[in-house]
């Protein structure tokens, strides 16, 4: 059996792959949505964002951009966030 050296003193068979850390899981659903939103923003049909981003370690970011930061859109953005809260609370029901 052939073996390849990994590190200074660990030999493993050549058909074994050493993994030093797990690669993060990519959500194709998330990537697809972001791509669609980017297309819509470039077309001018999305003019602002109220975004909550969940990170791999459980922390999150909340951001307002574009039209979502304009004073005249406060109630629209508040309504969007209330709708998001309702959606989250209904998960698993």
CORLIN-V564569 format. One record per residue. N is the residue number from 1. RES is the residue in one letter. SS is DSSP state (2 for helix, 1 for strand, 0 for the rest). PSI is psi in radians with two decimals (* if undefined). Layout:
N	RES	SS	PSI
N	RES	SS	PSI
This chain:
1	X	0	2.26
2	X	0	2.61
3	X	1	2.69
4	X	1	2.57
5	X	1	2.34
6	X	1	2.13
7	X	0	-2.75
8	X	0	-0.43
9	X	0	0.47
10	X	1	2.01
11	X	1	2.35
12	X	1	2.72
13	X	1	2.63
14	X	0	-0.28
15	X	0	0.16
16	X	0	2.35
17	X	0	2.24
18	X	0	2.32
19	X	0	2.11
20	X	0	-0.39
21	X	0	2.63
22	X	0	2.37
23	X	0	2.50
24	X	0	2.56
25	X	0	2.29
26	X	0	2.19
27	X	0	1.87
28	X	2	-0.54
29	X	2	-0.73
30	X	2	-0.79
31	X	2	-0.76
32	X	2	-0.78
33	X	2	-0.77
34	X	2	-0.69
35	X	2	-0.73
36	X	2	-0.76
37	X	2	-0.66
38	X	2	-0.76
39	X	2	-0.78
40	X	2	-0.69
41	X	2	-0.70
42	X	2	-0.51
43	X	2	-0.18
44	X	0	0.10
45	X	0	-0.28
46	X	0	2.07
47	X	0	-0.09
48	X	1	2.81
49	X	1	2.46
50	X	1	1.85
51	X	1	2.36
52	X	1	2.16
53	X	1	2.17
54	X	1	2.19
55	X	0	2.87
56	X	0	-0.52
57	X	0	0.17
58	X	0	-0.15
59	X	0	2.96
60	X	1	2.83
61	X	1	2.51
62	X	1	2.20
63	X	1	2.50
64	X	1	2.34
65	X	1	2.72
66	X	1	-2.38
67	X	2	-0.37
68	X	2	-0.26
69	X	2	-0.07
70	X	0	2.43
71	X	2	-0.68
72	X	2	-0.18
73	X	2	0.18
74	X	2	-0.83
75	X	2	-0.63
76	X	2	-0.78
77	X	2	-0.72
78	X	2	-0.70
79	X	2	-0.70
80	X	2	-0.78
81	X	2	-0.61
82	X	2	-0.71
83	X	2	-0.69
84	X	2	-0.76
85	X	2	-0.76
86	X	2	-0.74
87	X	2	-0.76
88	X	2	-0.76
89	X	2	-0.43
90	X	0	-0.07
91	X	0	2.36
92	X	0	-0.04
93	X	0	*
